[in-house]
Amino acid sequence: MMELAHRPKHWVFWQLIPVVGWFISLGIFVEFVKTFGKYRLWEHAMASLLPLIYFPMIGFDPKVKFLGPDQVHKHKKGTAREWIDAGVFAIVAATLIRTFVFEAYTIPTGSMEKTLLINDFLFVSKFSYGPRIPNTPLSIPFVHNTMPITNTNSYVEWIKIPYTRWFATPVKRGDVVVFNFPAGDTVINLPEFQSQVTYYDEARRRGNGNLDSGRQLVLGDPDTYPLVIRPVDKKENYIKRCVGIAGDTFQIKDQIIYIDGKAQPLPPESQTNYLVELKSNQALDEAVMREDYNLDINNPEEVRPTGTPNQYYMLLTWAAHEKLLHNGLAKTITPDIDADQTVYPYSKSYTWTRDNYGPFWIPAKGKSLTLTAENYPMYERAIRVYEGNSLEMKDGKFILNGQPATQYTFKMNYYWMMGDNRHGSQDSRYWGFVPEDHVVGEAWLIWMSWNKGVRWGRLFKKIR
């Protein structure tokens, strides 16, 4: 084809480059059909998308003649066609970059405060963990899962590609990661629900804590609860920090994370609630608290008195926590421990809270777990939903894919994700493990930040 079109023969070898090679192949097909006088847009689309059909059509058409590359060079495109080709190229190039290289995201909530702020605009690297091939390649460019106005799916599932990642690299503990929301497989497709109030949360609420009975109520009322089932790559995107990796034994004790029994340092800009007792009876200086400790004393969510002299509830970053003690302003700083037990896996067998959680093991690819009645609530969703098995427990025994089983060997690595705003984040403490096939990329750079104007100090800041 290259020889007949008088095009560089090294294009053939460029096809071996992952992803880029696909588009080189399309270019070869288009240049080839031009030598037969095929210049129209639909003809090039047929050559690119359906070559196994279109090439025989040309070959068996007695009216089609080989004109050679000289005629191709004489052909001049019209202005409209030039613009169309430029637009198609821009869409293809942008889609290629967004899918496999990097993509821009915006922070919509405060779950990562103060590491990431609302209306921080990020670049997310798709290469950090290896480019992931879309499960649903047939979709509208630049639209994630729902079309504006019509509120219909922006994709079709005529073609489904199993989980594939090139040059896969595991997520590292401490990385800030963008991933597909694990509990977003079934969505109540109304603005007030989506990922804010998940299908599972609503089912538990309707069932007074019982997921199965609540699910039947939700499924039996499609007018109130219109449901959408989404493939992995079309679930909503979330951003959190990876605090536990595959194979870790994970635990939270009084807000401090322990990995394999060892306490882990808090990210400097992570924040949580503390009871702070000051050394002297003095009013808090608004400017000093803002400049030195990143606190707004006029915001009751960040600073509020307890009613006891010199004592305040404060939403502190770890850096501010250390600075208050080092500067001698605080006499004591005590974590404000939350006792709410409505956390994953929502089982009466577990008395965990979001500040005292675990211990438990994070599944690792190729590693086996002995199934017990105690750990069944923790792992059954990973085995059944994420890894595609049938699993049930009857009379203390386990039926896996129709056969009795005592162990299960995991097919994927899993991660534990938490927001840096520890008391203001919907994270793994509420919906469990994040499978490796849900990982999108690593948050890399803040390229823009806005809050009633540009936050200049945050521009081009590396995310740590």
N, C-alpha and C positions, 0 to 999 in steps of 0.2 A: 504493500500500500504506500509506504513512504517513497519507495523508488519510483512508482508510477506518478505520484503527486509531486515529485522533485522536492521532497521535504527531508530534513536531516534524519538519517537512519538511527541516530542515537536516541530519538524519541521512544523507540521500541523499549529500550532499557529503563527509561524513566518510569515506565509502567510498573516496575518492581517496587517503587517507593510507595509505602502504605498510604492510603487515602489519596494523595496527590496523583498516584498512578491511575486511579479511576478516571480522573479528568483528562489526563494525557490520552487515555484510550478513546475518550469521546472526541477529543481534538483530532486524533488520527482518522476516526471514522468520517468526521465532517470533511476534512481535507480530501479524503479519498472520493467521496460522492461528488465533490465539486468537479472532479475531472470528468464526470459524466453529465455535466451541465445542470447539476442540482444545486440551486442557490437560494431557494425559498426557505423561509423560516420553518415551515412544517416539515419540509424535506430533511432539514438538518436535525430537527427534533426526532424524526423517525430513525435517522441514522444513529443518533446518540442513544435513544431509549429502546428501540426495537430493531437492532441491526440484524438479528437472525431472521426477521420477517422481511425487513425492507431490502436487504441486499439481494435475496433471491428474486424479489419483485423486479428489481432493476435488471438483474441478470437475464430474466426470462422475457423481458419486455423488448420486442423487436424494434421499437421506436427509439430506444435509448442507445446512444453511440458513445464510445470513448472519445472525448475531445482533447484530452491531454492537458498538462499544466499551463501551456502557453495561453489557452483560452481562459483559464482561471485568472491569470494575471491581467487579462484585458477586461475582465468583468468589474464593473464599478457598482458599489452599493449605493442605494438611495439614502438620503438624510435620515428618513424615518427608520430605515433598517439599521443604520449606524447607531442610533439612539437605543433601539431595541436590543441590539447585540451588547452594547455597553451596559444596559440595565440588567440583562441576563447574566453577564459576566460578574457584575457587582453583587447580585443576589447569590450566585453560586460561590463566589469568593468569600462573602461575608458568612454564608452558611457553613462553609468549610472551616473558616477560622473559629466561629462560635462553637461548632461541634467538637473540634479536635485540638484547638490551640488555646484560646482563652475566650472568656465571655464576661460581659459587664453585668453586675447585679447591684441592687439598691437595698440598703438595710431598712426594713419597714417598721421594726419594733425595737424595744429596748432590751431584748434578752441577752445581748452581748455587751451592754454598758459596763464599764466605760471604755473597754477595748475598742468597740465599734459603736458609733452613735447613730441614732435615727437620721436618715438622709445622708449617710456616707455612701458614696458610689465606688464600687470595687471592681477590680479586675481579678478574675478567678482563673487560675492556671489549670488547664485540662491535662497538661503534660506531667504534672507532679506525680500523679498516680497511674499514668498511662491513659491515652485516649480511649474512651468507651464508645463502642459502636451503638447507635440508637436501636432500641428494640422495635420501634415503629418508625421506619425510615420515610413512610409516605405521610407527610404532614405539611401544613402551611408554613413557609419560612417566617421566622421572627415572632411566631405565636407559640406560647408554651403548650397549653392544653385546651383553652377555650376561646372560641371566636368572639370578638366584641360584637355587641348589638344582638346577634342571633343567639348567643350563649350556647352554641353547639360545639361539639368536639372539633378541634383543629387538626385532627389526625384520623386516619383509618387504619384498621388492623388487618388489611388484606395480606400484608406481608409482615411476619414477625421473625425477628432475628434473636436467637438465644444470647444470653449474656456473653459478651466478648470484649476483652480489654487488651490492647496491644501494649507491650513493654510494661506489664503490670508491676507496680511498686506499692508495698503496703503503706497504709497511713501510719504516721509516727505519732506517738503520744505527745500531746501538746500542740499539734497542728490545728489551725482554724480551718474547718472543712465545710464545703457546701455539699449537700446530699439530698436525695429525694426522700421526702417525709415518709417513714416506714408505715405509719398508720393511715396514709392517704390512699390506700388501694380502693377503699369504698368511701365515697364522699356524698354527703347530703348537698345536693347542688343548689343551694340557696346562699345569698350573700352573708347571712348571719351565721352560717355553719362553715362550710368548706373546711379548712384546716384549723380554724379558730375553735370550733366545737366539733370534734370528730364524730363520725358515725358511731364509733365504739363508745365514746363518752356519753352520747345521747342515748344509746341503747342501754348502757348501765344506769343512767338516770331514770329512764322509763321503767326499767326493771327493778328499781330500788336496790341497785347494786348487783343484780343478777343479769349478766350479759346475755345469756341465752333467752331468757323470757323477754327481756327488753328488745332483743333483736327481732323476735317475732312480732312485737307491737309495731316496730318501725317498718318492717317489711310489709306488714298488713295495712299500712296507711301511706300508699305512694303519693297521694295528693299533698299530704303534709310533708312527706319526706321523699322528694324525688331523688333517686340514687344514681350515681355514675360510678362505673368500675373503671379504674385507670391502670394501665400498664406501668411498670417501674419507672421508665424514663419520662412519663407524663405526670407523675405525682408532683405535688408542690415542692419547691426548693426551700430547704432550711439551711441555716448556718449556725454551727456550734463549734465548741472546742472538743477535740478528741482527748478524753481523760483516761480512757482505758482501751488497750488493744487486745487482739486475739491472744488467748492463753493467760491473760492476767487474772489473778484473784483480786477482786475489787471490793472495796468497802468505804463507806463514809462514816466517820465518827465525829460528832459535834462539828460538822461542816468541813472537816479535814479529810481529804481523800487519802486512802491507803492502798498501795499496790503491793501485793504479796507481803503484807504486813508492815511495809515501810511508808511513813508519812511523806506526802508529796507537797512541794511548795505551791502556793496559790499564784496564779498569774498576777503580776503587779497591778494591773488595771481591773481585775475582777472585783466585784463588789457584793457585799452581803450585809445583813443587819446586825448591829452590835448595840449593847448597852454600855454607854461611855460615862464614866464618872470623872469629872474634871478635878484638878488639884485645888483650885481656888474659886471662890464665888465671884465670877466675873462674867459680864455679858459677852456673848460671842460676837466677834467683829466680822461683819458681812464680807468686807473686802479680803481680810486675811483668810477666812475660811474658804472663800472661792479661789484665791490665788494659790494658797499653800496646800489646801486639802481637797480641792475640786468639789466643794460642797456648797449648795444653795440653801442657806438657813431659812429662806422664805418659802421653801418647798417642803410641805409636811411629809412628803414621801422620803425626803432625805434627812431632815432634822426635825425632831419634835421632842418637847420636854416630857418627862415622865410624871411630873408633879412633885418630885423630890428635888430639893436644891442640888445644883451641880450635876444632875443626872439627865442624860438625853439618850433617846434612841437615834442612832445615826446609820445611814446607809453608806458604808465606807469601802473604798478600794483597799486592797492589801497594802499598797504603797502609803496611803493616808493613815491606815492603822499603825504602821511602823513609825511614820513621821510624828504622829500625835504622842506616841510613847517616847520617842527619841528627843523631841523638843520639850518634854516635861509638861505639856499642857494637860495630858490625861493621867489620872491616877490609876485607873483600871479600865480595861476594855474586855468585855465579856460577850461571846457570841450569843445572839438571840436565837435560841434553838426552837425550831418549829416541830410540833408534835403531831401534825396532820398525817394520818396513815393512808390517805387516798392516793396511793402510788402504785406503779406497776410492781407485781403482776395482779393486783387487785384481788388477792386471795386472803381469806381469814387465817390461813396457815402462816402468813407473814405479818409481823408487827413492825415493819420498817416504816420510817418517815423520810422525808426528803433530806433531812440533816443527819439522820442515823440510818444508813441503808446498807444492806448486805451483812456478811460477805457472800459473794457468789463468783462463779467462774465464767469468764467470757469465752464463748466457743471459738475454736481455732480449726482451720481446714485440716482434715485428716486425723483429727483427734477424736477419741470416743468418749461418750458420756454414759455412765450407768444410769438407767432410768429408774426413778423412784417416785413414790406418791408425793414426796416432799418437793422434789425439783420439777415435777411435771408442769405446774403452772408457769414456772419461769422460762422453760425452754420449748413448750409445745408449739407456740406460734412460729418460732424460728424453724422448727422441724417441719411443721405442717404447711405454713403459708410461704415462707421464704425459700424453702428447699423442695417444695412440691410433693410432700408425702401425705398419705393418710395416716393419722395417728389417733388412737383413743385409749382410754384407761377403763378397764372393766374389772371390778372386784380386786383392785390392786395390781392387776396384770395389764400388760401393754400389747396392743395389736398395731403393728407397723406394716402398712401396705398389705393388710390381710393376713399377716403372719405374726405369731407370738415373738416378742423381742424383749431383751433385757438391756441392750445397749444400742446407741445410735452414733454413727460416725459422720461428722459434719463435712459438708461439701464446700463451704465457704468460710472465710474469716469474718469475724464480727467485731464491732466497735461500740464503745460507750461514749455518747456525746452529751455534753452539758454546756449550758450558757454561762458566760462569765458573770452575769447578773444572777447569782445563785438563787435568790428568792423571787425572781421575776422572769423565769424562763420555763417554757414548756419543752422538756428535753427527755433524755432516756429514762429518767426517773418516772416518767408518766407513760411512755410507750415502748420502752425496752431497747433491744439491740438494733444496731444499724448494720445490715449485711453489706459486704463489699460491693455487691452489684448495684447498690444504691448510691455509692460514692460518685460525686460529679467532679470535684476538683478542690484545689487548695486556694483559700483566699490569700491573695498575694499583695495587692497594692490598693491604697485609697487614692483614686485619681481626682475625686471631687467630693466636697462636703458642703452642705447647705443648711442653714438655720436662720431664716430671715436675712440672709446674706451669706456670702462665701466664708467658710471657716478656714481662713488662709493657712493656719498652722497645721491643718490636717492634710493638705494637698501633697500628693506623692509620698505619703507615709507608708513605709513597709509594715505589713500586718504581722505581729508577733504573738 
